[in-house]
Amino acid sequence: METPSETDSLADQAIVWRDGALELLDQRYLPAQVRYVRLTSAKGVECAIRDMVVRGAPAIGITAAYGAVLGAQEAWNKAGNSWFEEWLGMLDDLAGSRPTAVNLAWGLQRMRSLGLTLRYADPRSELLREALAIHDEDRAANRRMGELGAGLITGRTAIITHCNAGALATGGYGTALGVIRSAHAAGHVSRVYADETRPWLQGARLTAWELLQDGIPVTILADGAAASRLAQGDVGWVIVGADRVAANGDIANKIGTLGLAVCARHQGVKVMVVAPTSTLDMATREGRAIPIEQRDPEEVLSCAGSRTGAAGADAWNPVFDITPAGLVDALVTERGIVLRPDAKKLAGLMGL
Ligand code: MRU
């Protein structure tokens, strides 16, 4: 069952199912304020994902699964045995909330498949059990990836990470930050450099906050400073998460990951991508076919609510970019590590 343990940090309790409703730690207010929102409808969950109350690929997938439970509660209360048709429409709406993170479609597909087997019965308890399982499995996958990825880090080194791939972005512990947490516990991390990650500042606000909760030293960098930091020679690894991994190993992740990977290769620094198999999309052959979310230009033209862009200027705001598989030294999943990923190795990992 979804019960955070007493040793879990606040970031590990960002998604909580309590008394028939979903409680989300509202990430838009961190680190200044710790606020939860309580959601009781699928529509509320859809808006929370779109509006970035919750973000990060695995966290979005888990949240959507709980959204499907809320939708089933609503549909059952309204239509009884005819709940199923109404519920399918809610799943489609949830799936449209953000397009790039494949965990969203993956989580909803699991819920849909189970719902289909329950279509003439009361589905509520079975669907809740499935959402809780999706949540628990993600937490366990992160712990495993933490161990595996930390095993690649020898000696004591500084690490750069981009965006937030921590407990907040997952069911708990984190993907990239899970590896960093495990490696830090083993004494292998001297410092973490967190790219600030314009325009939503996931690195400056969320990653730095999470790491400090765990006592891990962190230095925030303007995104444009990362190349220079890599040139200093103290960084052993770039470690990031992913929103979607194509069948050939190309990676969609937060805008700026591509630039970081190019610079890392130029400086001889290795790149580790940490992602559960729920982030692998074997139906998408290569990165070029991954849909890239475009968000409101206002996010770039403003900072902390104040307009900074010159009046009359437009802005380009793709939220993710594609890092080619050739720039990835290690892909860490809960099923194992794939060095220099390619189509054949990923097919083998997935048993295809
Ligand atoms: O726009 P966001 O904040 O949802 O983007 C999140 C990222 O790009 C993360 O790096 C990715 O989801 C991996 S999270 C474990």
Boltz pocket constraint, residues with backbone or C-beta under 6 A from the ligand:
constraints:
  - pocket:
      binder: B
      contacts: [[A, 54], [A, 55], [A, 56], [A, 57], [A, 58], [A, 101], [A, 162], [A, 163], [A, 164], [A, 165], [A, 166], [A, 169], [A, 170], [A, 174], [A, 175], [A, 176], [A, 202], [A, 240], [A, 241], [A, 242], [A, 243], [A, 253], [A, 254], [A, 255], [A, 274], [A, 319]]
      max_distance: 6.0
